[in-house]
Every structure is written in structure tokens, then in C-alpha cells.
Amino acid sequence: MKKILNFSGIATAMLTVLGALFKSLHWPGAGLLIILGGFSFSISYMPLLIVLKLKDDESKIDNLVHSFGLVLAIFLTAGVLFKIMRWPYANNLMFYSTLLFTFIFVPIYFISRFRSPEKKFNTMVNSVLMIAVGGIFYSMFDMNYSSKYEQLMVDNHIYIHENTERLRSSNERLLKQEMTNATAQEFHQLSTELNAKIEALVSNILGSNSTSRAYEFILAMDENVANYNLQVAELNMDELTAIEYKTFERLPEVNTEIAMNVLSRAEQQLAVNENCYLTALILQK
């Protein structure tokens, strides 16, 4: 088991370093190397280390405390990996593992070992180092925004939404003048379908007051965004702007106020694009 541990440790170090190097140099394969290194560390190296730790000759309490810390390290590593790869739930993994490490594990570690005279000094040094690192990590998370900032975000969302509604009303009037134009009708249909998916996502976020469950709605929008952007490309007008799907993919990582503003801007862009296209058609007559 120790040989396997050593092998997985060397593999983890090599894959992680190479992945970081490839990523900094923008070489292909960086993501794959980082994923392999992260999974090797979380699924192979750390679990083996926990098993070996539980078999140590130290007291059962010490072994359990160390194992608990190693489990938290697995989740923190997974969170960092998810963050690098921009996968959902990265912030949750990092935040809760850091929270448990700083405010639960370190006190338990200190209390369980400080009473032993031979471990007293090392326990004190290790505890100070861990609480400092955990505190730094914890301070990096945006816990809450000020009420003034949140109100500004809400006001901005309302302002964008009202402008979008006015544009939609204008588009409905313009569309009636182009009833026989099949392309205009198709573009309107694509805009309406994508807008409906965005509204469904908005309802989900408002209902749960969270963006953590938004990913399945975002996946359902992939085809709609692709079809819409294809139509925008075919129309070949400088005034039209494609909808960035990657922006939606980042929504599970942000708070509800930012997510609502991103979605309202996407809806506004749909309305602006349609308005520009319909106006251009009318002016061509």
C-alpha cells in the first residue's frame, strides 16, 4: 500500500505541475493534466493516506482527527479543481471545506493534542499555521454584500427589465409590418424560445433564492443559444450581437443579484437584436 501511495503521490505531483505549466503557457492538454492530477490526489493519494493513518500506532483519537482533516483536504482540492475548470459547485466545495477546517478541525486538533506534554509545542505551531492559512482562505470568500450594493443591483435589474419590456412592445408593432417576411418570423420565434428558457431560469433562481440549482436549466438552453447565434451569423449584420453561452455557465458561481443582472442583460440583448433587425428591414423598403 505504501508503494502505491508513493507512486500516486509522484504521479499527482508530476501531473499537477505539468498541468499548471501547460496552462500558464496556453498549451493544449492543460485541462486534462490538471483533472488527472486533481483526481489522482483526491481519489488515490489522499484515501490511501487516510487508510494508512488509521493503521498508525498513534491513539485512535489522533488518527480520527487526522483522517477528518485529510477528508476536508480532499473536498478543498476538489473545490480548487472545479474552480480551475469552471465547473459548478466549486465555491460551495471550497467554502464549506475551508469553514469546517478553520472552525471545527483546527480546534479539535488543538484540544486533542495540546494536553500531551511531548506534543504540546508541535501542536501549538501547527495550530497557528493552520488557523492562519484557514483564515486567509476564509477571508477570500465574499460572504455578504452591503445592503446598499444589493439595492443598486436590484434597481439596475428593474431598470434593464423595464427597458426590455418597452423594446419588446416596439418589436411587436414592427413585426406586424413584416408579417410576410419568413426570416423575420423565424428570428422572432428563436428570440421568443430563448427568452422563455431564460425566464424559466429566472423563476428558478427567484424561487430558490439561489443559483446552485441553475445548472440543469442552463444545459437546457444550449441548443436554443446555438440556434439563435446561427441565425445571427446568417443575417450578417454588424448591429446584431451573439449571446454568449459561457456567461450562463458561470451563473452557479455567483450570487442571485449578479445572476439576475446577467440574465436581464441577455434578455435585453435579444430585444435589441430583434429591434435592430426589424428596423433595418423597414428602412430598406
N, C-alpha and C positions, 0 to 999 in steps of 0.2 A: 504493500500500500504506500509505503514511503517513496518507493521508486516511481510509482505512478504520480504521487504528489510532486516529486521533483520534476518529472517530465512535463506535467501540466503547468507547473509554475514557470518553467523555461519557455514553454510554448506560449503561455499567456503574455509573458514579458516581451518576447520577440514579436508576436502579432500586434500587441498594443503599440509598441514603439514604431514598428513599420507602418501601422495604420496612421499614427499621428504624423509621421514623416511624409507619407503619401498625401495625406490631407493638406498639410501645410504647403506642399509643392503642387497641389491640384493634379496629382496623377490618378489615373483610373485604378480602381480596386481598393481605394482607401476605405470606403464604407464597408466592404466585405471583410477586410482585415480587422477593422475596429469591432465589427459584430462578432467575428470569430474569437478575437481576444477577450471581449467582454463576456461572451458565453462560456469560454474556457475557464475564465476566472470565477464566474458566478455558479456554473453548473458542475464544474470538475474540481478546480483547486480548492475553493472555499468549503464545499461539503466534505471533501476528504480531510481537510484540516480540522473541521468540526469533529468528525469521527475519531481522528487521532487524539484530539484534545480531550474527548470524553474518556479515552482509554488511558490518559496520563495517570501518574501516581499521585497527583495533587488531590486536594479534598474535592468531594463531589460538588460542593457549592461553588468552588473556584472554577471547576470545569463547566458547570452550567452557566455561570456568569460569562465566561469567555465565549462559550458557544452562542449565547444570546447576542453578544457583541459581534460575532462573526456573521450571524444571520442578518443583523442590521447592516453590516458591511456589504452583504450580497444585494440587499434591496437598494442601498445607496449606489452601488456600482451599476445595477440595472437602471436606476434613475438617470445616472450620468450618461449611460449608453443610449437610453431612449432620448435624452436631451440632444446628444450629438447627432443622432439620426432623425431628429424631429418627429418622433413617434408620440402618440397621445399618452397621457398619464405620467409623463416624465416628471413634471413638477410635483405631482402627488407622491410619487415614489421617493423623490429626493427630500421633500418637505417632511413627510412623516417619519422616514428613517432617521433624518437629522434630529427631529424633535424627540424621538424615543431615545436616540443615542445620547443627546445632551442632557436631557432632564430625567431620564429613567436609568439608562445603563450606567452612566458615569457615577451617580450617587450610589447605586447598588454595588458597583465595583469598589468604590472608596470604602463603604461601610463594611463590606465583606472581607476586606484585606487589611484595613488600617489597624485593626486590633492586634495583628500578629507583629511582634517586635522586629523580626527579620525581614518582613515585607513592608514595614512602615515607610521607609524612605522612598523606595521604588514606587510604592502606591501613591504617595504624595506627588512625586514628579510626574508619573503617568497621568494622574487625575488632572493635574494642572494643564498638561499638554492637551489632553483630550477635551477638556472643557473649553480651552481656548480655541481649538480647531472647530469643535462643535458650535461654539458661539459665533465664530466668524461665518461658518456655513449658514447658520440660522438667520443671521442678520442680512444675508443676501436675498432672502425671500421678501417679496412685497406682501406684507400681511394685510394691511388695510390702507385704503386711500382716504384722504381727508374728505369730510362731508362737502366742502366747497368744490373739490375736484370732481367728486361724484355728481354733484348737481350740474356742474358745467358739462359733463359728459351727457347727462340726461337732456339738458337743454339743447345741446348740439344734435343729439339724436332726433329730438322733436322737430327742430328746425329743418334738418335734412328730410325727414319724413313728410313734413308739410310741403316742402318744395317738390318732392317726388310726386305727391298726390296732385299738385297743380299741373305738373308735366304730363301725368297720365291722362288727366282730363283734356288737356290740349291735344294729346296724341289721339284720343278717341274721336275728337272733332276732325282732326286731319285725316284719320283713317277712313272716315265716311266719304271723303272726297276721292279716295283711291280704292273703292270697293272692287273694281275690276282688275286691279293690279295683283296678280298671284304672288309675286315676290314680297310685296308689302304685307299681304295677309300671312304669308309663311313666316316672315320676320316677326310680325306681331304675335303669332302663335308660339314661336320659340321663346320670345321675351316673356309671354304670359306663363308658360310652363316653368321656366327657370325661376321666375318671380314667385310662383306658387311653392316651389321647393324651398326657396329662401324664407318665405312666410312660415312654412311648416317648421323650419329650424328656429326661427324667431319664437314661435309659440312654445317649442320645446324648452328653449332657454328661459323664457319668462315663466313657464310653468314649474320648472325645477329650480329656478334661480341659480343655475349653474351651467357651465359649458362642458362638464365632464362626460355627459351622455350625448353630446352632439355629433360624435364621430359617425354613427350609422346614418344620420341624416346627410352628413357631408358626402359619404360614399354614394348615397342615392342621387346626389347632384352631379356626379362625374360625367355621366353621359349627356345630361342637359347642357352643361357648360361646354363640352366638346362640340355638340351640335350647334350651339349658339355661336361659338367662336369660328366654326367652319363657315357659317353663314356670313359673319362679319368679314372674314377673309375673302369670300366670294364677291361681296358687294364692293370691296376695294375702294373704300372711302377714307380719306385721311381723318375725317371728323369722328369716325367710329373707333371705339376702344374695346379690345377684347377683355373678357372677365378672367381674372387670374384665379385658377382653382387652388394654387398653392396658398393663397391668402386664407381660404376656407379651412385648409388642412391645419393651419396654426391656431384656429379658434379654441380647441380644447386646452390650449396652454395659457389663455388669457382670461381675465375676469369678465363678468357679464356686461359691464358698461362698455368696455372696449369691443367686445364681440358684437354688441348691438349697433355700435357705430360703424363697424366694418360691414355688417350686413345691410344697414341702411344706405351706406355709400354704394354698395353693389346694386341695390335696387334703384338708386338714383342714376347710376351709370346706365342701367338698362333703359330707363325712361329717357335719358339724354340721347342715347344712341338712336332710339326709335324716333325721337323728335327730330334729330338732325336728318335722318334718312327720309322721313316723310316730308319735311320741309324742302329738302333738295329735290324730291320728285315733283312737288307742286311748282317750284321755281323753274323747273325745266320745261314746263308746259308753255 
